[in-house]
Amino acid sequence: MERWKKLERVPAPAIIPSYGPLTGMRVLMTGSIVEAPFAAGMLADYGAEVIHVERPGVGDPYRGQSPVITSGNGDEEFVLADSDIPDDEKVSCAWIQEARNKLSLTLELNMKIPEIKEIFFSLIKNCDVWMENMVWVEKLGLNDEMLFEVNPKLVIAHLSGFGRPQFGGVPEECDRPSYDPIGQAEGGWMYINGFPEPSPPGYGSSFINDYISAVFCANGVMMAYINAQKTGKGQVVDVAQIECMSKCLNDTFVNYFTLGRVKERAGNHVPVFQPANLYRTKDGYLYIGAFGPFVYERALKAMDIDVEKYPHEKAGASREALESELGRELDRLIDKWMRARTSEEGQAILKSKKVPCGIPRNAKDLANSEHYKCRGNWIEYEDQTLHKKVTAYGFVPKMSGTPPRVWRGSPRLGQDTDIILEKIAGYSKAEIDMLKGRGFVDPMLN
């Protein structure tokens, strides 16, 4: 067949509007649940034309991550969806947040089927980036070399738990499956978070490993993309969950290699300087962080603690200072000061003296935060499954000259299949009709 060889590249964007600094970039994403979708989503927020490939009849499992909601009746605009609600009438809160700005293409990915391989290669020829977190792509009949033959400028991003063997490593380890908590555990992050023994290591909720890995992926993709635009040559970006976690451990490894010291869990306090801890207040908690002699002095003065009696070097500058009698006494004084005030009262005093501090906020607190509102962090758009306006978190970072935007809410399963095949892959309407009913591209299977 190899009809893709005759295709002329269709400039991006072909379907979405032009906006943001990444307009002109096109991304094909064959991943699911958090890591790859979030990496692609960051690019989509800033103008990249992102095609999210989903399996026919199944879709990205992200669509079904609890809680799943549907349209309510009467005063309730949204309610939890029962299992008997049809799939095309319900959607997860996670999908609403993370799938906006993307095009949904339903496509089976078995490259041993000639028609599917033809579609996939036609898309690869028209994309700048292919991003995947399926791990074992070879079983689908794919490898990097054949894709570079189709598109030499292609940037390929592989996201996995333990990395691809082409970049080194123990093959059996590279072959392991993984999810967010596995990466946290095996990458060293979990071990140093939480409270000391006998408490167990702490898991960072909200899939922090997946999100951190996604940020590393987006950064790597952008570097490779810029290089490909300059040189005409693509490359592979290999993102391993465990390595992303290990990269974020500050001095942990140099600490070990130079001093032989294994960093242990320290709870909520920073074990190498103070004040730096989460303290109980009259009505909750307040975190204070005061690194360095100048901030340390401002913090103690704000709490009416004698700086001369508790000098920085002897009471707050190092692990040894914290563990000294003077350091422990200072910690008790800070604790006493905090417990005598509400969280807001303590924060107001510390803020007035330019001392870094923070109250642990929940979703309701932030939803009603005047600062968040004024920063434009809450945005509205219409979800394409429920056909209702939803409120979601906005954009990070902000940009002055080429701002991000939401051009459309999260798509229905297979919503854009026909237009992608026609406008980007070069299929006629007659050819598309011939593909349907065979389980190749149909959103819902018979």
C-alpha positions as CSV (number, residue, x, y, z in Angstrom):
1,M,0.0,0.0,0.0
2,E,2.3,2.7,1.3
3,R,0.0,5.5,0.3
4,W,1.7,7.7,2.9
5,K,4.8,8.0,0.7
6,K,2.8,10.2,-1.7
7,L,1.4,12.4,1.0
8,E,2.4,16.1,1.2
9,R,2.8,17.4,4.7
10,V,-0.2,19.4,5.9
11,P,1.0,22.4,7.9
12,A,-0.2,22.8,11.5
13,P,-2.7,23.8,12.7
14,A,-5.1,22.2,10.2
15,I,-8.0,21.8,12.6
16,I,-7.5,23.9,15.7
17,P,-7.2,27.7,15.8
18,S,-3.8,29.4,15.9
19,Y,-2.7,30.6,19.3
20,G,0.2,30.5,21.7
21,P,4.0,30.0,21.2
22,L,3.7,26.4,19.9
23,T,1.3,27.1,17.0
24,G,2.7,25.2,14.1
25,M,3.6,22.1,16.2
26,R,1.6,18.9,15.8
27,V,1.8,16.1,18.4
28,L,0.5,12.5,18.0
29,M,0.0,11.0,21.5
30,T,-0.7,7.3,22.0
31,G,-0.7,7.2,25.8
32,S,-3.2,7.1,28.7
33,I,-3.7,8.1,32.3
34,V,-1.8,11.1,33.5
35,E,1.8,11.0,32.3
36,A,1.7,11.2,28.5
37,P,-1.7,12.9,28.4
38,F,-0.5,15.6,30.8
39,A,2.8,16.2,28.9
40,A,0.8,16.5,25.6
41,G,-1.8,18.7,27.4
42,M,0.8,21.2,28.4
43,L,1.8,21.6,24.8
44,A,-1.8,21.8,23.7
45,D,-2.5,24.6,26.2
46,Y,0.2,26.7,24.4
47,G,-0.9,26.1,20.8
48,A,0.3,22.6,19.7
49,E,-2.2,20.6,17.6
50,V,-2.4,17.5,19.7
51,I,-4.1,14.3,18.4
52,H,-5.0,12.0,21.3
53,V,-5.3,8.4,20.0
54,E,-7.8,6.3,21.9
55,R,-8.8,2.6,21.4
56,P,-12.1,2.1,19.7
57,G,-14.9,1.1,22.1
58,V,-12.6,1.6,25.1
59,G,-11.0,5.1,25.0
60,D,-8.5,6.4,27.5
61,P,-9.1,4.8,31.0
62,Y,-8.7,8.4,32.2
63,R,-12.3,8.9,31.1
64,G,-13.4,6.5,33.8
65,Q,-11.2,7.6,36.7
66,S,-13.4,8.1,39.8
67,P,-15.2,10.4,40.4
68,V,-17.2,10.2,37.2
69,I,-20.0,12.7,36.8
70,T,-23.1,13.2,34.6
71,S,-25.7,16.0,34.1
72,G,-28.0,16.4,37.1
73,N,-31.6,17.4,37.3
74,G,-33.2,20.4,39.0
75,D,-30.9,22.3,41.2
76,E,-28.0,19.9,40.8
77,E,-26.1,20.7,37.6
78,F,-23.7,17.7,38.0
79,V,-24.1,14.5,40.0
80,L,-22.1,11.3,40.4
81,A,-22.8,8.9,37.5
82,D,-24.2,5.5,38.3
83,S,-22.8,2.5,36.4
84,D,-25.9,2.2,34.3
85,I,-25.4,5.7,32.8
86,P,-24.2,5.2,29.1
87,D,-20.5,6.0,28.5
88,D,-21.3,8.9,26.2
89,E,-23.3,10.6,28.9
90,K,-20.7,10.6,31.7
91,V,-17.1,11.7,32.1
92,S,-14.5,11.8,34.9
93,C,-13.5,15.1,36.5
94,A,-9.9,14.2,35.6
95,W,-10.8,14.0,31.9
96,I,-12.5,17.4,32.0
97,Q,-9.4,18.9,33.5
98,E,-6.7,17.2,31.5
99,A,-8.1,16.4,28.0
100,R,-9.1,19.9,26.9
101,N,-7.6,21.4,23.7
102,K,-7.0,17.9,22.3
103,L,-8.4,16.1,19.2
104,S,-9.7,12.6,19.9
105,L,-8.9,10.0,17.2
106,T,-10.2,6.4,17.7
107,L,-7.7,4.1,16.1
108,E,-6.7,0.5,16.8
109,L,-2.9,0.3,17.0
110,N,-2.1,-3.2,15.8
111,M,0.4,-2.3,13.0
112,K,0.2,-5.8,11.7
113,I,-3.0,-4.8,10.1
114,P,-2.0,-3.0,6.8
115,E,-4.9,-0.4,6.9
116,I,-4.0,0.6,10.4
117,K,-0.3,0.9,9.7
118,E,-1.1,3.0,6.7
119,I,-3.2,5.4,8.8
120,F,-0.5,5.6,11.5
121,F,2.3,6.3,9.1
122,S,0.3,8.9,7.3
123,L,-0.1,10.7,10.7
124,I,3.5,10.3,11.6
125,K,4.6,11.9,8.4
126,N,2.4,14.9,9.3
127,C,3.5,15.2,13.0
128,D,6.5,16.8,14.7
129,V,6.2,14.6,17.8
130,W,5.1,11.1,18.7
131,M,4.6,10.6,22.4
132,E,3.7,7.3,24.0
133,N,3.6,5.5,27.4
134,M,2.4,2.1,26.2
135,V,5.9,0.7,27.2
136,W,5.9,-2.4,24.9
137,V,5.4,-0.7,21.5
138,E,7.4,-3.5,19.7
139,K,4.5,-5.9,20.3
140,L,2.4,-3.6,18.1
141,G,4.8,-4.0,15.2
142,L,6.5,-0.6,15.8
143,N,10.0,0.6,16.3
144,D,11.8,3.9,16.2
145,E,13.8,3.2,13.0
146,M,10.8,2.6,10.8
147,L,9.2,5.9,12.0
148,F,12.4,7.9,11.3
149,E,12.2,6.5,7.8
150,V,8.7,7.9,7.5
151,N,9.7,11.3,9.1
152,P,13.4,12.0,9.7
153,K,12.5,15.2,11.7
154,L,10.3,13.3,14.1
155,V,10.7,13.7,17.9
156,I,9.9,10.4,19.6
157,A,9.1,10.5,23.3
158,H,9.0,7.2,25.2
159,L,7.6,7.4,28.8
160,S,8.0,4.4,30.9
161,G,8.7,3.3,34.5
162,F,12.3,2.2,34.1
163,G,13.5,3.5,30.8
164,R,14.2,1.9,27.4
165,P,17.0,-0.6,27.0
166,Q,18.4,1.3,24.0
167,F,19.6,3.9,26.5
168,G,21.2,1.4,28.8
169,G,20.1,-0.4,32.0
170,V,19.3,-4.0,33.0
171,P,17.0,-5.4,30.3
172,E,14.8,-7.2,32.9
173,E,14.3,-3.9,34.8
174,C,13.5,-1.9,31.6
175,D,10.8,-4.5,30.9
176,R,9.0,-4.0,34.2
177,P,5.5,-2.4,34.2
178,S,5.0,0.6,36.4
179,Y,2.5,3.1,37.8
180,D,3.0,6.4,39.7
181,P,3.5,4.9,43.2
182,I,6.0,2.4,41.8
183,G,8.1,5.2,40.4
184,Q,7.9,7.0,43.7
185,A,9.1,4.0,45.5
186,E,11.8,2.7,43.2
187,G,13.1,6.2,42.4
188,G,13.9,7.0,46.0
189,W,11.3,9.7,46.6
190,M,9.0,7.7,48.8
191,Y,11.7,6.6,51.1
192,I,12.6,10.1,52.2
193,N,9.0,11.4,52.5
194,G,6.9,10.8,55.6
195,F,7.8,10.6,59.3
196,P,10.7,8.6,60.8
197,E,10.3,4.9,61.7
198,P,8.2,3.3,62.9
199,S,6.0,5.3,60.4
200,P,6.1,4.0,56.9
201,P,7.5,6.0,53.9
202,G,5.0,8.5,52.5
203,Y,3.2,8.3,49.1
204,G,2.8,11.7,47.4
205,S,-0.9,11.7,46.3
206,S,-2.4,13.2,43.1
207,F,0.1,11.1,41.0
208,I,3.0,13.5,41.7
209,N,5.5,11.1,39.9
210,D,3.4,11.1,36.7
211,Y,3.1,14.9,36.7
212,I,6.8,15.4,37.4
213,S,7.7,12.9,34.6
214,A,5.3,14.7,32.3
215,V,7.1,18.0,32.9
216,F,10.5,16.4,32.2
217,C,9.0,14.9,29.0
218,A,7.6,18.2,27.8
219,N,10.9,19.9,28.4
220,G,12.8,17.1,26.6
221,V,10.4,17.2,23.7
222,M,10.8,21.0,23.3
223,M,14.6,20.7,23.3
224,A,14.5,18.0,20.7
225,Y,11.9,19.9,18.6
226,I,14.0,23.1,18.5
227,N,17.0,21.0,17.5
228,A,15.0,19.2,14.8
229,Q,13.8,22.6,13.4
230,K,17.5,23.7,13.1
231,T,19.1,20.5,11.9
232,G,16.3,18.6,10.1
233,K,17.1,15.6,12.3
234,G,14.8,14.1,14.9
235,Q,15.7,12.0,17.9
236,V,14.4,9.9,20.8
237,V,13.6,11.3,24.2
238,D,13.6,8.6,26.9
239,V,11.8,9.5,30.1
240,A,11.9,7.0,33.0
241,Q,9.6,7.6,36.0
242,I,12.2,6.4,38.5
243,E,14.9,8.8,37.1
244,C,12.5,11.8,37.2
245,M,12.0,11.1,40.9
246,S,15.7,10.6,41.6
247,K,16.5,13.9,39.8
248,C,14.2,15.8,42.2
249,L,16.0,14.6,45.4
250,N,18.2,17.6,45.9
251,D,21.5,16.6,47.7
252,T,20.5,13.0,48.4
253,F,23.0,11.3,46.2
254,V,26.0,13.6,46.6
255,N,25.3,13.3,50.3
256,Y,25.7,9.6,50.0
257,F,28.7,9.5,47.6
258,T,30.7,12.1,49.6
259,L,29.7,11.3,53.2
260,G,28.2,7.8,53.0
261,R,25.1,9.2,54.5
262,V,21.6,7.9,53.6
263,K,19.0,10.6,53.9
264,E,16.2,9.5,56.2
265,R,12.6,10.7,56.6
266,A,12.2,13.8,58.8
267,G,8.5,14.4,58.8
268,N,7.4,18.0,58.0
269,H,10.5,19.8,59.2
270,V,13.6,20.5,57.2
271,P,16.4,18.8,59.1
272,V,19.2,21.2,58.1
273,F,17.9,24.6,59.1
274,Q,15.2,26.3,61.1
275,P,12.6,27.7,61.5
276,A,11.3,25.2,58.8
277,N,8.5,23.1,60.0
278,L,4.7,22.7,60.0
279,Y,3.4,23.8,63.4
280,R,0.1,23.2,65.1
281,T,-1.9,26.4,65.7
282,K,-5.1,27.1,67.7
283,D,-7.2,26.0,64.8
284,G,-5.0,24.2,62.3
285,Y,-1.5,24.4,61.0
286,L,1.0,26.9,59.7
287,Y,4.3,26.2,57.9
288,I,7.2,28.6,58.4
289,G,10.4,28.4,56.3
290,A,13.2,30.8,57.1
291,F,16.5,29.9,55.4
292,G,19.6,32.0,55.9
293,P,20.7,34.5,58.6
294,F,18.7,37.5,57.4
295,V,15.3,35.7,57.1
296,Y,16.1,33.8,60.3
297,E,16.5,37.1,62.2
298,R,13.3,38.5,60.7
299,A,11.4,35.4,61.8
300,L,12.6,35.4,65.4
301,K,11.9,39.1,65.7
302,A,8.4,38.6,64.4
303,M,7.8,36.0,67.1
304,D,9.5,38.2,69.8
305,I,12.3,35.7,70.3
306,D,15.7,37.0,71.4
307,V,18.1,36.6,68.4
308,E,21.2,37.2,70.5
309,K,20.2,34.4,72.8
310,Y,19.6,32.1,69.8
311,P,22.1,33.1,67.2
312,H,21.7,31.7,63.7
313,E,24.9,29.6,63.6
314,K,24.3,27.9,66.9
315,A,20.5,27.4,66.8
316,G,19.3,27.4,63.2
317,A,22.0,27.0,60.5
318,S,22.7,23.3,60.3
319,R,21.7,19.8,61.4
320,E,24.1,20.1,64.3
321,A,22.6,23.4,65.4
322,L,19.0,22.0,65.2
323,E,20.0,19.0,67.4
324,S,21.8,21.1,70.0
325,E,20.2,22.0,73.3
326,L,19.8,25.6,72.1
327,G,18.3,24.5,68.8
328,R,15.7,22.3,70.5
329,E,14.8,25.0,72.9
330,L,14.2,27.4,70.0
331,D,11.9,24.9,68.3
332,R,9.9,24.6,71.5
333,L,9.6,28.4,71.7
334,I,8.3,28.6,68.1
335,D,5.9,25.8,68.8
336,K,4.5,27.7,71.8
337,W,4.2,30.9,69.8
338,M,2.2,29.1,67.1
339,R,-0.1,27.3,69.4
340,A,-1.1,30.6,71.0
341,R,-2.5,31.9,67.7
342,T,-4.8,30.9,64.9
343,S,-3.2,30.0,61.6
344,E,-4.4,33.3,60.0
345,E,-3.2,35.4,63.0
346,G,0.2,33.8,62.9
347,Q,0.5,34.2,59.1
348,A,-0.5,37.8,59.3
349,I,2.3,38.6,61.7
350,L,4.9,36.7,59.8
351,K,3.8,38.1,56.5
352,S,4.1,41.6,57.8
353,K,7.8,41.0,58.5
354,K,8.4,39.3,55.1
355,V,8.8,35.8,56.6
356,P,7.9,33.0,54.2
357,C,5.0,31.0,55.6
358,G,2.0,29.1,54.5
359,I,-1.3,27.6,55.6
360,P,-2.1,24.1,54.1
361,R,-5.0,25.0,51.8
362,N,-7.8,22.7,50.5
363,A,-9.7,22.9,47.3
364,K,-12.5,25.0,48.8
365,D,-9.9,27.5,50.2
366,L,-8.2,27.9,46.8
367,A,-11.5,28.0,44.9
368,N,-12.4,31.1,47.0
369,S,-8.9,32.6,47.0
370,E,-9.0,36.2,45.9
371,H,-5.4,35.9,44.8
372,Y,-6.2,32.9,42.6
373,K,-9.2,34.6,41.1
374,C,-7.2,37.7,40.3
375,R,-4.4,35.5,38.8
376,G,-7.0,34.1,36.4
377,N,-6.5,30.5,37.6
378,W,-10.1,29.5,37.2
379,I,-11.4,29.2,33.6
380,E,-14.6,28.0,32.0
381,Y,-15.1,25.9,28.9
382,E,-17.8,23.5,27.6
383,D,-17.1,19.8,28.1
384,Q,-17.8,18.0,24.8
385,T,-19.4,14.9,26.5
386,L,-21.8,16.6,28.8
387,H,-22.3,19.7,26.7
388,K,-22.1,21.9,29.8
389,K,-19.8,24.6,31.0
390,V,-17.3,23.4,33.6
391,T,-14.8,25.3,35.7
392,A,-11.2,24.0,35.8
393,Y,-7.7,25.1,36.7
394,G,-6.1,27.4,34.2
395,F,-2.5,27.7,32.9
396,V,1.0,27.5,34.3
397,P,3.1,29.4,33.3
398,K,1.6,32.7,32.4
399,M,3.0,34.4,29.2
400,S,2.8,38.0,28.2
401,G,3.2,37.9,24.4
402,T,1.8,34.5,23.4
403,P,-0.7,33.5,26.0
404,P,-2.3,30.1,26.2
405,R,-6.0,29.5,25.8
406,V,-8.7,26.8,25.8
407,W,-10.2,26.6,22.3
408,R,-12.4,23.6,23.2
409,G,-13.2,21.5,26.2
410,S,-12.3,17.8,26.5
411,P,-13.5,15.8,23.5
412,R,-16.0,12.9,23.2
413,L,-14.5,9.6,22.3
414,G,-13.5,9.7,18.6
415,Q,-15.0,13.1,18.2
416,D,-12.4,14.2,15.6
417,T,-11.7,10.9,13.9
418,D,-13.2,11.8,10.5
419,I,-11.7,15.3,10.2
420,I,-8.2,14.1,11.3
421,L,-8.2,11.3,8.7
422,E,-9.5,13.7,6.0
423,K,-7.6,16.9,6.7
424,I,-4.3,15.5,8.0
425,A,-3.9,11.9,6.8
426,G,-5.4,12.7,3.4
427,Y,-8.2,10.1,3.3
428,S,-11.3,10.8,1.2
429,K,-14.7,10.5,2.7
430,A,-15.3,7.3,0.6
431,E,-12.1,5.8,2.0
432,I,-13.1,6.7,5.6
433,D,-16.5,5.1,5.1
434,M,-14.7,1.9,3.9
435,L,-12.7,1.8,7.2
436,K,-15.7,2.0,9.4
437,G,-17.5,-1.0,10.8
438,R,-14.3,-3.0,11.0
439,G,-13.1,-2.0,14.4
440,F,-10.3,0.1,13.1
441,V,-11.6,3.6,13.7
442,D,-15.1,3.4,15.1
443,P,-15.6,5.1,18.4
444,M,-18.1,2.5,19.6
445,L,-17.7,-1.2,18.7
446,N,-20.6,-3.3,17.6
